[in-house]
Amino acid sequence: MILSLKNLLIGEKKMGKVMWKAGTFEYPIPAVMVTVGDMENSNIITIAWTGIINTDPAMVYISVRPSRYSYKMLKKYKEFVIN
């Protein structure tokens, strides 16, 4: 794989330079409150490792250690809210 400032070459496919809009990143990177669960069983966890994956469609990510209480709930419900 060859990586340059102007072009990215992957196999035989050449991709042009990607320009990111100024609003794509969250700076300064905030700690957020993440809510997970349902009406009977819910939890809020503070997350410092979060960000935007995509803007169209809107997609975000969070990083949670498997040892955290909310981890199993995130795996079960497969959805969360960033507050």
N, C-alpha and C positions, 0 to 999 in steps of 0.2 A: 504494500500500500504506500503510495506517495502522497504526502500532504504538503500543499503550498499555500501561500496567502491568497492566491487568486483562484486556484482550481483544486478540486478533490478528485482523484482518480481511484475508482473501485473496480477492479477487474478491467473490463473493456469499456465500462460506462464512465464518461466524464461528466462531472457535475460542476456547475458554475459557482461562483462565490455567493454565499447567502448573507443577505443584509438583515440584521435584526432591528426592529423598531425600538425606540427608546423606552416604551412602556412595557416591554416584554419581561423585564426583571423586576423583582421586588427589592428595592434598596432603600434604606438599610434593611437587611434581612431580619424580619421580626420573629419573635416567638409568638406562636398562635395557640389558641385553645381549639381542640378538636373534639367534637361531640360524636359519639357512636352509640348505637343501641336502638331500642324501641321504647314504648311508653312504660313497660314494666321493668325493663332491665337496661339502664343506660349509664354512661360514664363520660367524664370530660378529662382529657389528658392535655398537658402542655407539651407542645412540639416546637423544637428549634430548627429542625432540619426539614424544611418545606420549600416549595417553589412551584413555578409554572412550567409545565411540559409543553403545552400547546395553547395558542390563542384562538384558533378556529378549527375545530371546536374547542371550547375552553376545557382544559385539563390541568389538574394540579397533582402534586405528589407530596407524600409525607413519608418519613422514615420512622419506624417503630421497632424497638427490640422485641424479640419473641418472649422475653421474660416479663414484659409489661402486662398489666391486667387487661388493658384495652386491646391487645394484640389478637386474642382469640375472638373477641367481639367483632373486630374489623374483618377477620377471616370469615366469620359466620354471616354477617350482614352485608359485606362487600360494598358498603357505602358509609360516608361520613360527612360531617359539616365542619368547615373551617370558620371559626368565629374570630 
